[in-house]
Amino acid sequence: MTSTNFPFSAIVGQPQLQAALLLCAVDPSMGGVLIRGDKGTAKSTAARALADVLPRVERVAGCAYNCAPAAPCEHCDACRDGQPELSAVPFVTLPLGATEDRVLGSLDLARALQGAQRAFQPGLLAAAHRGVLYIDEVNLLADHLVDVLLDVAAMGVNSVQREGLSIKHAARFTLIGTMNLEEGDLRPQLLDRFGLMVEVAAPRDKKVRSEVVRRRIAYESDPAGFGAAWELQQQALHRQLATAQRLLPEVVLDDAMLDLISHLCCEFEVASLRADIVMHKAARALAALDGRLKVTPADLRNAAELVLPHRRRRKPFEQPGLDRERLDELMRQAAQQPQPEDGQDAPDQDQEQEQRGESEPQDEEQVFAAVAGNGAAPRIAVESHAARASMGRRSEAANAPRGRVVRAVPDENPSSLAIGATLRSAALRDPGNLHVSKADLHQQVRVGKSANLILFVVDASGSMAAQRRMVAVKGAVMTLLTDAYQRRDEVAVIAFRGQAAQLLLAPTRSVERAEQGLGELPTGGRTPLPHALQLALETLERAAGGAPPLLVLLTDGKANVAMGEGGDPWRESLAMAGMLAERGVPALVLDTESGYLRLGRAAQLAQTLGAECLTLEQLSADSLALTIRARMGAA
């Protein structure tokens, strides 16, 4: 059967992307591949093209679970009577808007309406078993579907307990996801589940770019003719993959190579042991794909470029990727000393830390760099009981139009029919005669996610700059901005110094602009804290009716500029904080005060705001998990 996909062997300028996809075809147990890059870089084209070169698998025609003939699913009727035959590897696309019922499987409504006993209708996970599950823009996948994928990927089994059904079936698949970093990042748990990761970009060589365009135009003009012209290359690639799959069990990776794998993972500060396991598998698959039975150092180096970039520790807003020069140096050291002693590199690491410490900014600097804090970005949660249409990933929104179904309630005029609950009601009312009446109808109740407006109010006065605290303060905001970026929040930034406060950034979803504005913010002068709180109140009032707000205040509380002549700056600050509290604005105060003698005014501000108060040191801790519980009305 002629495929309508662009031929995999005709892809130009993306050798690492092609290699990663082929490795997953050789050893599907690696966990799949994540493809990150800009728009128009052949991410989806390559993923879909892979299906045409995968070796065929044995399955029974009509089997909805894609059972292996030697281990059929107990619920599969087709495998009881049918004979296995060679068939194409399943390639299933998971839509971003798919429901849990469609993904997991649900009650077979057609059979239920015919009066049969409760039967299960398999979902997309069953269809992808022993094949490929493809998700375009995987970073936009709803959180409840991400949770489903994590559970199934960990167990290799899909367990369905709903609508009176109790079903388990195998669900082992190669996960291929594409994403654009401009749309936000992935949850760390799902990111680690991808065995390999590839960064793709448009070719910079003009000859390569012109060849890409030439082939694409030829394909669009005559897909069948273009495919036929590449048929020999496609068949050769198909045979190469089949041979590699046969060779893989015989490929040897010796203990010296295994030690090198662990050494590389430690040097790049990779926490997950899954990295070691996947690199072992990827190196063996590379050797098998090349027709060899022994892994070489070159295989390990190439595997490291695919396995480590998305698992190494990196700071917020630091670009993802791998330091290839450092990787090459580690490989050269390993070639000279195949089995280095434990702790051999420790002095060098200590020296690097000392050098980093010596590079801190001096007191006389007026503009401080924004150096993000160490550790994972914090999670800020705001509970909301109102249904909101704003798109985001932070706050729970009850009665949302989209999201996971949490329950079903009787409703004679449902906007979203809960089919299972409706049928159960009808069956219980009259077991011998299934007839659905208006009284049986049930409404689905969903819980979704909404965005927030995160308003950062940052103290840029001399009281902090003189103590060299502004670098850490800006880094703390960068850490929080990372979380806002991933959660699709709107962000606004107010800075105060000298005689007034300034709205550096009006509410926007462009956190890059917030980063730029904060990075260029000068420091010094007095502390007009009441002016900043007044401006924060005005900003939130102008934004009323949009996303629910969250105020993040970074200050030491040492106000010394009054709003009116003869006023008391500190009393004015407390009064403005009280007005914010009266309006129910949820807030977080980060106390930037340092030294032996502390006035504790930031804590007093937090108490007036009804907010949590944390120190800057707490914000920078690796184990940080910030939770803001907002008492928000339904309006």
Salt bridges, closest charged atoms under 4 A:
GLU74 OE2 - HIS75 NE2 3.80
ASP77 OD1 - ARG80 NH1 2.34
GLU100 OE1 - ARG162 NH2 3.15
ASP101 OD1 - ARG162 NH1 1.99
ASP147 OD1 - ARG187 NH1 2.92
GLU182 OE1 - LYS39 NZ 3.43
ASP185 OD1 - ARG36 NH1 3.64
ASP185 OD2 - ARG314 NH2 3.00
ASP192 OD2 - ARG274 NH1 2.34
ASP192 OD1 - ARG311 NE 2.73
GLU199 OE2 - ARG36 NH2 3.17
GLU211 OE1 - ARG214 NH1 2.52
GLU211 OE2 - ARG215 NE 2.80
GLU220 OE2 - ARG216 NE 3.29
GLU267 OE1 - ARG326 NH2 2.69
ASP290 OD2 - ARG292 NE 2.88
ASP299 OD1 - ARG292 NH2 2.84
GLU305 OE2 - ARG301 NH1 2.49
GLU305 OE2 - ARG324 NE 2.90
GLU318 OE2 - ARG312 NH1 3.48
ASP328 OD1 - ARG301 NE 2.61
GLU329 OE1 - ARG332 NH2 2.77
ASP345 OD2 - HIS263 NE2 3.91
GLU360 OE1 - ARG468 NH2 3.44
ASP363 OD1 - ARG468 NE 3.86
GLU383 OE2 - ARG629 NH1 2.37
GLU396 OE2 - LYS449 NZ 3.06
ASP440 OD2 - ARG429 NH2 2.72
ASP483 OD2 - ARG394 NH1 2.82
ASP483 OD1 - ARG487 NE 3.99
ASP489 OD2 - ARG394 NH2 2.30
GLU490 OE2 - ARG509 NH1 3.88
GLU541 OE2 - ARG583 NE 3.00
ASP568 OD2 - ARG571 NE 3.71
GLU593 OE2 - LYS558 NZ 3.84
GLU617 OE2 - ARG469 NH2 3.49
